[in-house]
């Protein structure tokens, strides 16, 4: 049973990465996964259930990516490691990433359970970023700093798929993203100390 669910979600993620929402149908997923459409409905109650499972799984991956060992490094380095892991996640799990941050299916509306997992991921990022900031900052200021770093990393990751980005070698993107988030994190820390 778990193996079938894994096959279904893997097939759905691959199809979403290849063709977006237009390529994602129960029939296409069943063909890719090598399972019957009835089996898919038994596990997920159709496309919406599959999208919800991918959405939740995607944000769980985000949480694992930013769950770094804060005891083993300085807080600033932990934040940078978490953001580096986030960039790797986007590259390795394109279908999940595109669903939760990019080319969403216009008919899909995350369930309350899926939305809660997304909120938890952002709360964990806020906590991680907050460790690198002065204790005197408010919760709102910490959330804004986390949002700025997430938006910056996400913006660069999203640009990698744009036609105009052919001017930059694909292998240079990761370094470009890390340089930008490092500069921005250092600016946030410096401004917070003033």
GROMACS elastic network, one bead per residue, 0.5 to 0.9 nm:
[ bonds ]
;  ai    aj funct       b0    kb
    1     4     6  0.51945   500
    1     5     6  0.64261   500
    1     6     6  0.87223   500
    1    43     6  0.84450   500
    2     5     6  0.51254   500
    2     6     6  0.61622   500
    2     7     6  0.86269   500
    3     6     6  0.50859   500
    3     7     6  0.61962   500
    3     8     6  0.86600   500
    4     7     6  0.50515   500
    4     8     6  0.61745   500
    4     9     6  0.86658   500
    4    33     6  0.81609   500
    4    35     6  0.77998   500
    4    39     6  0.83160   500
    4    40     6  0.85144   500
    4    43     6  0.83727   500
    5     8     6  0.50625   500
    5     9     6  0.61704   500
    5    10     6  0.84908   500
    5    40     6  0.80853   500
    5    43     6  0.67691   500
    5    44     6  0.84411   500
    6     9     6  0.52149   500
    6    10     6  0.59828   500
    6    11     6  0.84555   500
    7    10     6  0.51570   500
    7    11     6  0.60435   500
    7    12     6  0.85023   500
    7    32     6  0.85749   500
    7    33     6  0.53537   500
    7    34     6  0.81613   500
    7    35     6  0.84981   500
    8    11     6  0.52036   500
    8    12     6  0.60923   500
    8    13     6  0.85762   500
    8    29     6  0.65317   500
    8    30     6  0.71659   500
    8    32     6  0.81550   500
    8    33     6  0.55438   500
    8    34     6  0.86927   500
    8    35     6  0.80260   500
    8    40     6  0.71604   500
    8    43     6  0.89595   500
    8    50     6  0.80300   500
    9    12     6  0.50020   500
    9    13     6  0.60050   500
    9    14     6  0.85174   500
    9    29     6  0.84911   500
    9    33     6  0.85200   500
    9    50     6  0.69317   500
    9    51     6  0.87650   500
    9    53     6  0.76298   500
    9    54     6  0.66172   500
   10    13     6  0.51619   500
   10    14     6  0.61774   500
   10    15     6  0.86045   500
   10    33     6  0.77230   500
   10    95     6  0.89941   500
   11    14     6  0.51875   500
   11    15     6  0.61340   500
   11    16     6  0.85315   500
   11    28     6  0.85768   500
   11    29     6  0.56816   500
   11    30     6  0.80111   500
   11    31     6  0.87135   500
   11    32     6  0.55906   500
   11    33     6  0.54372   500
   12    15     6  0.51388   500
   12    16     6  0.60041   500
   12    17     6  0.85247   500
   12    24     6  0.66522   500
   12    25     6  0.84940   500
   12    26     6  0.87893   500
   12    28     6  0.83931   500
   12    29     6  0.56389   500
   12    30     6  0.89662   500
   12    32     6  0.81981   500
   12    33     6  0.83609   500
   12    50     6  0.75550   500
   12    51     6  0.82325   500
   12    54     6  0.80569   500
   12    95     6  0.78330   500
   13    16     6  0.51093   500
   13    17     6  0.61307   500
   13    18     6  0.86065   500
   13    24     6  0.89002   500
   13    54     6  0.72312   500
   13    93     6  0.78335   500
   13    94     6  0.75835   500
   13    96     6  0.59432   500
   13    99     6  0.86218   500
   14    17     6  0.51524   500
   14    18     6  0.61924   500
   14    19     6  0.86568   500
   14    32     6  0.89646   500
   14    93     6  0.86659   500
   14    94     6  0.79010   500
   14    95     6  0.58380   500
   14    96     6  0.87753   500
   15    18     6  0.50635   500
   15    19     6  0.59454   500
   15    20     6  0.70340   500
   15    21     6  0.84288   500
   15    23     6  0.60389   500
   15    24     6  0.60337   500
   15    25     6  0.89950   500
   15    28     6  0.79960   500
   15    29     6  0.74602   500
   15    32     6  0.83423   500
   15    95     6  0.73854   500
   16    19     6  0.53974   500
   16    21     6  0.59742   500
   16    22     6  0.80758   500
   16    23     6  0.64474   500
   16    24     6  0.60350   500
   16    94     6  0.83096   500
   16    95     6  0.51273   500
   16    96     6  0.79657   500
   16    98     6  0.77172   500
   16    99     6  0.75653   500
   16   103     6  0.87830   500
   17    20     6  0.58545   500
   17    21     6  0.89293   500
   17    93     6  0.84467   500
   17    94     6  0.55497   500
   17    96     6  0.77839   500
   17    97     6  0.85874   500
   17    98     6  0.68876   500
   17    99     6  0.85217   500
   18    23     6  0.75885   500
   18    94     6  0.89030   500
   18    95     6  0.77789   500
   19    22     6  0.61540   500
   19    24     6  0.75191   500
   20    23     6  0.58234   500
   20    24     6  0.69474   500
   20    95     6  0.80685   500
   20    98     6  0.79655   500
   20    99     6  0.81868   500
   20   103     6  0.63293   500
   20   104     6  0.75650   500
   20   105     6  0.75232   500
   21    24     6  0.52367   500
   21    25     6  0.82590   500
   21    99     6  0.85702   500
   21   103     6  0.74148   500
   21   104     6  0.67641   500
   21   106     6  0.80137   500
   22    25     6  0.77410   500
   22   105     6  0.79796   500
   23    28     6  0.73509   500
   24    27     6  0.83656   500
   24    28     6  0.64369   500
   24    29     6  0.67981   500
   24    47     6  0.78493   500
   25    28     6  0.51605   500
   25    29     6  0.61032   500
   25    30     6  0.84917   500
   25    46     6  0.87921   500
   25    47     6  0.66577   500
   26    29     6  0.50687   500
   26    30     6  0.59990   500
   26    31     6  0.85449   500
   26    37     6  0.63213   500
   26    40     6  0.72695   500
   26    41     6  0.83832   500
   26    46     6  0.66007   500
   26    47     6  0.60859   500
   27    30     6  0.51729   500
   27    31     6  0.62122   500
   27    32     6  0.86823   500
   27    36     6  0.83267   500
   27    37     6  0.62217   500
   28    31     6  0.51584   500
   28    32     6  0.61737   500
   28    33     6  0.85156   500
   29    32     6  0.51474   500
   29    33     6  0.59271   500
   29    34     6  0.82688   500
   29    35     6  0.82864   500
   29    37     6  0.81855   500
   29    40     6  0.83520   500
   30    33     6  0.51155   500
   30    34     6  0.57330   500
   30    36     6  0.55625   500
   30    37     6  0.55014   500
   30    38     6  0.88878   500
   30    39     6  0.82704   500
   30    40     6  0.69536   500
   31    34     6  0.51530   500
   31    35     6  0.65537   500
   31    36     6  0.76549   500
   31    37     6  0.84495   500
   32    35     6  0.79300   500
   33    36     6  0.86389   500
   35    38     6  0.83160   500
   35    39     6  0.64651   500
   35    40     6  0.73934   500
   36    39     6  0.51622   500
   36    40     6  0.66806   500
   36    41     6  0.89485   500
   37    40     6  0.50844   500
   37    41     6  0.63830   500
   37    42     6  0.86553   500
   37    46     6  0.87566   500
   38    41     6  0.51071   500
   38    42     6  0.61537   500
   38    43     6  0.87556   500
   39    42     6  0.50070   500
   39    43     6  0.63716   500
   39    44     6  0.86421   500
   40    43     6  0.52171   500
   40    44     6  0.59048   500
   40    45     6  0.70623   500
   40    46     6  0.66440   500
   40    47     6  0.87889   500
   40    50     6  0.85943   500
   41    44     6  0.52200   500
   41    46     6  0.50408   500
   41    47     6  0.84496   500
   41    49     6  0.87317   500
   42    45     6  0.61076   500
   42    46     6  0.83681   500
   43    46     6  0.82773   500
   43    49     6  0.84927   500
   43    50     6  0.87039   500
   44    47     6  0.74651   500
   44    48     6  0.78824   500
   44    50     6  0.56989   500
   44    53     6  0.81702   500
   45    48     6  0.73869   500
   45    49     6  0.56233   500
   45    50     6  0.78143   500
   46    49     6  0.55485   500
   46    50     6  0.64607   500
   46    51     6  0.88738   500
   47    50     6  0.50428   500
   47    51     6  0.61311   500
   47    52     6  0.85599   500
   47   108     6  0.88223   500
   48    51     6  0.50835   500
   48    52     6  0.61196   500
   48    53     6  0.85901   500
   48   107     6  0.84789   500
   48   108     6  0.63993   500
   48   109     6  0.81796   500
   48   110     6  0.85635   500
   49    52     6  0.50657   500
   49    53     6  0.61738   500
   49    54     6  0.86324   500
   50    53     6  0.50652   500
   50    54     6  0.61681   500
   50    55     6  0.85148   500
   51    54     6  0.50426   500
   51    55     6  0.59943   500
   51    56     6  0.85588   500
   51    99     6  0.80100   500
   51   105     6  0.86848   500
   51   108     6  0.72490   500
   51   109     6  0.89556   500
   51   110     6  0.80174   500
   52    56     6  0.61416   500
   52    57     6  0.84235   500
   52   108     6  0.82904   500
   52   109     6  0.83344   500
   52   110     6  0.60017   500
   52   111     6  0.68181   500
   52   113     6  0.86682   500
   52   114     6  0.63020   500
   53    56     6  0.52037   500
   53    57     6  0.59603   500
   53    58     6  0.83959   500
   53   114     6  0.78947   500
   54    58     6  0.58315   500
   54    59     6  0.85889   500
   54    95     6  0.85309   500
   54    96     6  0.61021   500
   54    99     6  0.77310   500
   54   100     6  0.84451   500
   55    58     6  0.50625   500
   55    59     6  0.63699   500
   55    60     6  0.85972   500
   55    96     6  0.66900   500
   55    97     6  0.86587   500
   55    99     6  0.66589   500
   55   100     6  0.58168   500
   55   110     6  0.75299   500
   55   114     6  0.64027   500
   55   115     6  0.86688   500
   55   117     6  0.86754   500
   55   118     6  0.83142   500
   56    59     6  0.53296   500
   56    60     6  0.61400   500
   56    61     6  0.86401   500
   56   100     6  0.87740   500
   56   110     6  0.89529   500
   56   113     6  0.79691   500
   56   114     6  0.51865   500
   56   115     6  0.81226   500
   56   116     6  0.89212   500
   56   117     6  0.62003   500
   56   118     6  0.74439   500
   57    61     6  0.62278   500
   57    62     6  0.87342   500
   57    96     6  0.76005   500
   57   114     6  0.89825   500
   57   117     6  0.89468   500
   58    61     6  0.50900   500
   58    62     6  0.64010   500
   58    63     6  0.88204   500
   58    93     6  0.82208   500
   58    95     6  0.87733   500
   58    96     6  0.50372   500
   58    97     6  0.65038   500
   58    99     6  0.81570   500
   58   100     6  0.68197   500
   58   118     6  0.88264   500
   59    63     6  0.62094   500
   59    64     6  0.86070   500
   59    96     6  0.84193   500
   59    97     6  0.86595   500
   59   100     6  0.75290   500
   59   114     6  0.84875   500
   59   117     6  0.62871   500
   59   118     6  0.56460   500
   59   119     6  0.89678   500
   59   120     6  0.85217   500
   59   121     6  0.63003   500
   60    63     6  0.50448   500
   60    64     6  0.62845   500
   60    65     6  0.85797   500
   60   117     6  0.71696   500
   60   118     6  0.82470   500
   60   121     6  0.74126   500
   61    64     6  0.50788   500
   61    65     6  0.60858   500
   61    66     6  0.87361   500
   61    86     6  0.87529   500
   61    89     6  0.73754   500
   61    93     6  0.89941   500
   61    96     6  0.89253   500
   62    66     6  0.63142   500
   62    67     6  0.84897   500
   62    85     6  0.84998   500
   62    86     6  0.64183   500
   62    89     6  0.72650   500
   62   118     6  0.89324   500
   62   121     6  0.65753   500
   63    66     6  0.53295   500
   63    67     6  0.59402   500
   63    86     6  0.89770   500
   63   120     6  0.80536   500
   63   121     6  0.52686   500
   63   122     6  0.84197   500
   63   124     6  0.70323   500
   63   125     6  0.80249   500
   64    67     6  0.50068   500
   64    68     6  0.79832   500
   64    85     6  0.87599   500
   65    68     6  0.73014   500
   65    81     6  0.87825   500
   65    82     6  0.60075   500
   65    83     6  0.79199   500
   65    84     6  0.84151   500
   65    85     6  0.50332   500
   65    86     6  0.55592   500
   65    87     6  0.89687   500
   65    88     6  0.84786   500
   65    89     6  0.70553   500
   66    78     6  0.86493   500
   66    79     6  0.78627   500
   66    81     6  0.76092   500
   66    83     6  0.67372   500
   66    84     6  0.86256   500
   66    85     6  0.65732   500
   66    86     6  0.66921   500
   66   121     6  0.85263   500
   66   124     6  0.75843   500
   66   125     6  0.66898   500
   66   128     6  0.78028   500
   67    70     6  0.84862   500
   67    82     6  0.67623   500
   67   124     6  0.78667   500
   67   125     6  0.85631   500
   67   128     6  0.82717   500
   68    71     6  0.88001   500
   68    72     6  0.87967   500
   68    78     6  0.62754   500
   68    79     6  0.81690   500
   68    81     6  0.70769   500
   68    82     6  0.61005   500
   68    85     6  0.89599   500
   68   128     6  0.86026   500
   69    72     6  0.55684   500
   69    73     6  0.71530   500
   69    78     6  0.71106   500
   70    73     6  0.56699   500
   70    74     6  0.70233   500
   70    75     6  0.63927   500
   70    77     6  0.86650   500
   70    78     6  0.57844   500
   70    79     6  0.87248   500
   70   128     6  0.82655   500
   70   131     6  0.87252   500
   71    74     6  0.76823   500
   71    75     6  0.85076   500
   71    78     6  0.88863   500
   72    78     6  0.84072   500
   73    76     6  0.81861   500
   73    77     6  0.62012   500
   73    78     6  0.60713   500
   74    77     6  0.52905   500
   74    78     6  0.62116   500
   74    79     6  0.88268   500
   74   132     6  0.80520   500
   75    79     6  0.62958   500
   75    80     6  0.87228   500
   75   128     6  0.77357   500
   75   129     6  0.78796   500
   75   130     6  0.86763   500
   75   131     6  0.56413   500
   75   133     6  0.84548   500
   76    79     6  0.52403   500
   76    80     6  0.63948   500
   76    81     6  0.86954   500
   76   129     6  0.78763   500
   76   131     6  0.78276   500
   76   132     6  0.51028   500
   76   133     6  0.84843   500
   76   185     6  0.79538   500
   76   186     6  0.83677   500
   76   189     6  0.88820   500
   77    80     6  0.50396   500
   77    81     6  0.60535   500
   77    82     6  0.85456   500
   77   132     6  0.85862   500
   78    81     6  0.50231   500
   78    82     6  0.61329   500
   78    83     6  0.86379   500
   78   128     6  0.75285   500
   78   129     6  0.85363   500
   78   131     6  0.88612   500
   78   132     6  0.83906   500
   79    82     6  0.51062   500
   79    83     6  0.62555   500
   79    84     6  0.85513   500
   79   125     6  0.84241   500
   79   128     6  0.61244   500
   79   129     6  0.58376   500
   79   131     6  0.83541   500
   79   132     6  0.73934   500
   79   185     6  0.85643   500
   80    83     6  0.50913   500
   80    84     6  0.60198   500
   80    85     6  0.85447   500
   80   178     6  0.77349   500
   80   181     6  0.76630   500
   80   182     6  0.69009   500
   80   185     6  0.83984   500
   81    85     6  0.61075   500
   81    86     6  0.85387   500
   82    85     6  0.50727   500
   82    86     6  0.62116   500
   82    87     6  0.88058   500
   82   125     6  0.83565   500
   82   128     6  0.82479   500
   83    87     6  0.63297   500
   83    88     6  0.87191   500
   83   149     6  0.83053   500
   83   150     6  0.79533   500
   83   153     6  0.73829   500
   83   178     6  0.78832   500
   83   181     6  0.79820   500
   84    87     6  0.51754   500
   84    88     6  0.64249   500
   84    89     6  0.87147   500
   84   174     6  0.83552   500
   84   177     6  0.87259   500
   84   178     6  0.68822   500
   85    88     6  0.50411   500
   85    89     6  0.61532   500
   85    90     6  0.87666   500
   86    90     6  0.63840   500
   86    91     6  0.88322   500
   86   153     6  0.83102   500
   86   154     6  0.89846   500
   87    90     6  0.52320   500
   87    91     6  0.65051   500
   87    92     6  0.88055   500
   87   153     6  0.73481   500
   87   154     6  0.82186   500
   87   157     6  0.69573   500
   87   174     6  0.73516   500
   87   177     6  0.82355   500
   87   178     6  0.87450   500
   88    91     6  0.51432   500
   88    92     6  0.61076   500
   88    93     6  0.84622   500
   88   174     6  0.85767   500
   89    92     6  0.51544   500
   89    93     6  0.57645   500
   89    94     6  0.79243   500
   89    97     6  0.77831   500
   90    93     6  0.55284   500
   90    94     6  0.55970   500
   90    95     6  0.87255   500
   90    96     6  0.81143   500
   90    97     6  0.55766   500
   90    98     6  0.82827   500
   90   154     6  0.88890   500
   90   157     6  0.72371   500
   91    94     6  0.58885   500
   91    97     6  0.84630   500
   91   157     6  0.83581   500
   92    95     6  0.89767   500
   93    96     6  0.56391   500
   93    97     6  0.61608   500
   93    98     6  0.86280   500
   94    98     6  0.58857   500
   94    99     6  0.84663   500
   95    98     6  0.52423   500
   95    99     6  0.62346   500
   95   100     6  0.87999   500
   96    99     6  0.52238   500
   96   100     6  0.63310   500
   96   101     6  0.84550   500
   97   100     6  0.54271   500
   97   101     6  0.57868   500
   97   102     6  0.69973   500
   97   103     6  0.89760   500
   98   101     6  0.52943   500
   98   103     6  0.53334   500
   98   104     6  0.68967   500
   98   158     6  0.88465   500
   99   102     6  0.57466   500
   99   103     6  0.58374   500
   99   105     6  0.74697   500
  100   103     6  0.80689   500
  100   104     6  0.69905   500
  100   118     6  0.85617   500
  101   104     6  0.74584   500
  101   154     6  0.80303   500
  101   158     6  0.87850   500
  102   158     6  0.76498   500
  103   106     6  0.87959   500
  104   107     6  0.85519   500
  104   108     6  0.74113   500
  105   108     6  0.52989   500
  105   109     6  0.83914   500
  106   109     6  0.78583   500
  110   113     6  0.78105   500
  110   114     6  0.55376   500
  110   115     6  0.60074   500
  111   114     6  0.51129   500
  111   115     6  0.61680   500
  111   116     6  0.85397   500
  112   115     6  0.50250   500
  112   116     6  0.60563   500
  112   117     6  0.87319   500
  113   116     6  0.51246   500
  113   117     6  0.64896   500
  113   118     6  0.89049   500
  114   117     6  0.52478   500
  114   118     6  0.64861   500
  114   119     6  0.88142   500
  115   118     6  0.50850   500
  115   119     6  0.62508   500
  115   120     6  0.86475   500
  116   119     6  0.50495   500
  116   120     6  0.61489   500
  116   121     6  0.86785   500
  117   120     6  0.50196   500
  117   121     6  0.62839   500
  117   122     6  0.88234   500
  118   121     6  0.51517   500
  118   122     6  0.65005   500
  118   123     6  0.87305   500
  119   122     6  0.51737   500
  119   123     6  0.61594   500
  119   124     6  0.86705   500
  120   124     6  0.61690   500
  120   125     6  0.86455   500
  121   124     6  0.51744   500
  121   125     6  0.63538   500
  121   126     6  0.86781   500
  122   125     6  0.50215   500
  122   126     6  0.61100   500
  122   127     6  0.85861   500
  122   143     6  0.85070   500
  122   146     6  0.79470   500
  122   147     6  0.81787   500
  122   150     6  0.88780   500
  123   127     6  0.61824   500
  123   128     6  0.86520   500
  123   143     6  0.80277   500
  123   146     6  0.89417   500
  124   127     6  0.50252   500
  124   128     6  0.61900   500
  124   129     6  0.86409   500
  125   128     6  0.50357   500
  125   129     6  0.61002   500
  125   130     6  0.83116   500
  125   143     6  0.85504   500
  125   146     6  0.62578   500
  125   147     6  0.86001   500
  125   150     6  0.83424   500
  126   129     6  0.52279   500
  126   130     6  0.58618   500
  126   131     6  0.86820   500
  126   139     6  0.86805   500
  126   142     6  0.61526   500
  126   143     6  0.53546   500
  126   144     6  0.83780   500
  126   145     6  0.76961   500
  126   146     6  0.50498   500
  126   147     6  0.78393   500
  127   131     6  0.64411   500
  127   142     6  0.78733   500
  127   143     6  0.84085   500
  127   146     6  0.84066   500
  128   131     6  0.54245   500
  128   132     6  0.73897   500
  128   146     6  0.83460   500
  129   132     6  0.55754   500
  129   133     6  0.68911   500
  129   142     6  0.70448   500
  129   143     6  0.84322   500
  129   145     6  0.72145   500
  129   146     6  0.58421   500
  129   149     6  0.87284   500
  129   185     6  0.87286   500
  130   133     6  0.51010   500
  130   134     6  0.77533   500
  130   135     6  0.79403   500
  130   137     6  0.85111   500
  130   139     6  0.84509   500
  130   141     6  0.89465   500
  130   142     6  0.54746   500
  130   143     6  0.80747   500
  130   145     6  0.81129   500
  130   146     6  0.78137   500
  131   134     6  0.78158   500
  131   135     6  0.80906   500
  132   135     6  0.89384   500
  132   185     6  0.88734   500
  132   189     6  0.72286   500
  133   136     6  0.83376   500
  133   137     6  0.73340   500
  133   142     6  0.76801   500
  133   188     6  0.80278   500
  133   189     6  0.58293   500
  133   192     6  0.69465   500
  133   193     6  0.82056   500
  134   137     6  0.60465   500
  134   189     6  0.77169   500
  134   192     6  0.66527   500
  134   193     6  0.67418   500
  135   138     6  0.80221   500
  136   192     6  0.87057   500
  137   140     6  0.80521   500
  137   141     6  0.59830   500
  137   142     6  0.66745   500
  137   192     6  0.74414   500
  138   141     6  0.51809   500
  138   142     6  0.63572   500
  138   143     6  0.86953   500
  139   142     6  0.50690   500
  139   143     6  0.61696   500
  139   144     6  0.86089   500
  140   143     6  0.50913   500
  140   144     6  0.61654   500
  140   145     6  0.86561   500
  141   144     6  0.50501   500
  141   145     6  0.62064   500
  141   146     6  0.86399   500
  142   145     6  0.51180   500
  142   146     6  0.62179   500
  142   147     6  0.85815   500
  143   146     6  0.50556   500
  143   147     6  0.60510   500
  143   148     6  0.85727   500
  144   147     6  0.50023   500
  144   148     6  0.61168   500
  144   149     6  0.87064   500
  145   148     6  0.51363   500
  145   149     6  0.63747   500
  145   150     6  0.86319   500
  145   185     6  0.81959   500
  145   188     6  0.69898   500
  146   149     6  0.52887   500
  146   150     6  0.60854   500
  146   151     6  0.84800   500
  147   150     6  0.50656   500
  147   151     6  0.58814   500
  147   152     6  0.83881   500
  148   151     6  0.51839   500
  148   152     6  0.60732   500
  148   153     6  0.86436   500
  148   184     6  0.84044   500
  149   152     6  0.50995   500
  149   153     6  0.61628   500
  149   154     6  0.84161   500
  149   181     6  0.62820   500
  149   184     6  0.72220   500
  149   185     6  0.71297   500
  150   153     6  0.52518   500
  150   154     6  0.59071   500
  150   155     6  0.83611   500
  150   181     6  0.87906   500
  151   154     6  0.50201   500
  151   155     6  0.58256   500
  151   156     6  0.85592   500
  152   155     6  0.51491   500
  152   156     6  0.63859   500
  152   157     6  0.86397   500
  152   177     6  0.81720   500
  152   180     6  0.76868   500
  152   181     6  0.67502   500
  152   184     6  0.85844   500
  153   156     6  0.53634   500
  153   157     6  0.61539   500
  153   158     6  0.86090   500
  153   177     6  0.63132   500
  153   178     6  0.80198   500
  153   180     6  0.80413   500
  153   181     6  0.66131   500
  154   157     6  0.50014   500
  154   158     6  0.59781   500
  154   159     6  0.85023   500
  155   158     6  0.51732   500
  155   159     6  0.61805   500
  155   160     6  0.89151   500
  156   159     6  0.51034   500
  156   160     6  0.66307   500
  156   173     6  0.79622   500
  156   174     6  0.89463   500
  156   176     6  0.83176   500
  156   177     6  0.60778   500
  156   180     6  0.89260   500
  157   160     6  0.55395   500
  157   161     6  0.79407   500
  157   173     6  0.81293   500
  157   174     6  0.84928   500
  157   177     6  0.76114   500
  158   161     6  0.61170   500
  158   162     6  0.75123   500
  159   162     6  0.52177   500
  159   163     6  0.85781   500
  159   164     6  0.84852   500
  159   165     6  0.68000   500
  160   163     6  0.82646   500
  160   164     6  0.88943   500
  160   165     6  0.61601   500
  160   166     6  0.84230   500
  160   170     6  0.75595   500
  160   173     6  0.72569   500
  161   164     6  0.87268   500
  161   165     6  0.73454   500
  162   165     6  0.56612   500
  162   166     6  0.79192   500
  163   166     6  0.60752   500
  163   167     6  0.89271   500
  164   167     6  0.66362   500
  164   168     6  0.88103   500
  165   168     6  0.56973   500
  165   169     6  0.81624   500
  165   170     6  0.84301   500
  166   169     6  0.65866   500
  166   170     6  0.75943   500
  168   171     6  0.83269   500
  168   172     6  0.67155   500
  168   173     6  0.72733   500
  169   172     6  0.53830   500
  169   173     6  0.71041   500
  170   173     6  0.56804   500
  170   174     6  0.83146   500
  171   174     6  0.68735   500
  171   175     6  0.82142   500
  172   175     6  0.56325   500
  172   176     6  0.62643   500
  172   177     6  0.88196   500
  173   177     6  0.60974   500
  173   178     6  0.86041   500
  174   177     6  0.51973   500
  174   178     6  0.62315   500
  174   179     6  0.85827   500
  175   178     6  0.51367   500
  175   179     6  0.60229   500
  175   180     6  0.85858   500
  176   179     6  0.52009   500
  176   180     6  0.62874   500
  176   181     6  0.88092   500
  177   180     6  0.51948   500
  177   181     6  0.62813   500
  177   182     6  0.85408   500
  178   181     6  0.52355   500
  178   182     6  0.59545   500
  178   183     6  0.85106   500
  179   182     6  0.51752   500
  179   183     6  0.61739   500
  179   184     6  0.86061   500
  180   183     6  0.52600   500
  180   184     6  0.61811   500
  180   185     6  0.85650   500
  181   184     6  0.50180   500
  181   185     6  0.58888   500
  181   186     6  0.84360   500
  182   185     6  0.51141   500
  182   186     6  0.60853   500
  182   187     6  0.85121   500
  183   186     6  0.52519   500
  183   187     6  0.62006   500
  183   188     6  0.87288   500
  184   187     6  0.50090   500
  184   188     6  0.61854   500
  184   189     6  0.86304   500
  185   188     6  0.50795   500
  185   189     6  0.62009   500
  185   190     6  0.85631   500
  186   189     6  0.50732   500
  186   190     6  0.60077   500
  186   191     6  0.85076   500
  187   190     6  0.50465   500
  187   191     6  0.60022   500
  187   192     6  0.83952   500
  188   191     6  0.52515   500
  188   192     6  0.60341   500
  188   193     6  0.86825   500
  189   192     6  0.51286   500
  189   193     6  0.63358   500
  190   193     6  0.52922   500
  190   194     6  0.68538   500
  191   194     6  0.54086   500
